[in-house]
Amino acid sequence: MDVATKHPLFEKGVQFIAAIFGPVVNVLCAVGLLKGALTICTTLHWLAPSNSTYQVLWLLSNVFFSFLPIFLAFTSAKVLKTNPFTAVLIAAFLVQPQLTTLLTHHATLFGVTLPNTRYESTVLPIIFAVILLYFVESGLKRYLPEVIQAMFVPLLSLLIVLPVTLFLLGPIGNLLAKGVTLGYNNTMAISPIIAMAILSGLFPAFIMVEISTALAPVVINNIAVKGDDTILISLGICLFSLAGMSLAV
């Protein structure tokens, strides 16, 4: 009996993460290839960083990470079957530059100072917000008359979800993401060879119990925050090792 059979909640959690990040990973690969092509072009002096073509394409490769919460809001809403337009609106509000400026200058809401949290290129805050949106919408649809639901469910959802996200879910989500990334990076700092060897050796087990996709948030957060990631390199080492063993057999 595997881990997923013994722990159905664990299985559902992994499936939830996979459903959210599956479509996003494809876009991540696309912008990653574009970044790689641009790096090759500048290294071989085919394009200069001051060239407008390079700058436009480089902006295209970066915009995905800047507005990552919007992509995750859409996929999370699809998985939870909640209103995708409300979810995307929440994400768009969180990543707009005006909000960042307000939070930097200690803006208040209902007389209470908002935590100074940045939401661009983040992963967990918007996922937490959409999960809360799901429960809020479900409750409102249960108690509000159907004739006014189309107008008041999105309005009341925004008025409930956004303050909770700004005061609580956003700071907690960013703190968790930083903790996971810091722990992984500290392990890499001690010995990249040992850390990547251990991770590469564990990947087959991760795949067998269907938890390999749970690493997607860490990968995307590393690339968004630092601009690089070694988890995918470890996966590549694992796959090439398996291919070598298969060829030997």
Secondary structure, DSSP 4 states (H G I P E B T S, - for coil): --HHHH-HHHHHHHHHHHHHHHHHHHHHHHHHHHHHHHHHHHHTTSS-TTSHHHHHHHHHHHHHHHTHHHHHHHHHHHHHT--HHHHHHHHHHHH-HHHHHHHHTT-EETTEEPP----TT-SHHHHHHHHHHHHHHHHHHHHS-HHHHHHHHHHHHHHHHHHHIIIIIHHHHHHHHHHHHHHHHHHHHH-HHHHHHHHHHHHHHHHHTT-GGGGHHHHHHHHHHHS--SHHHHHHHHHHHHHHHHHH-
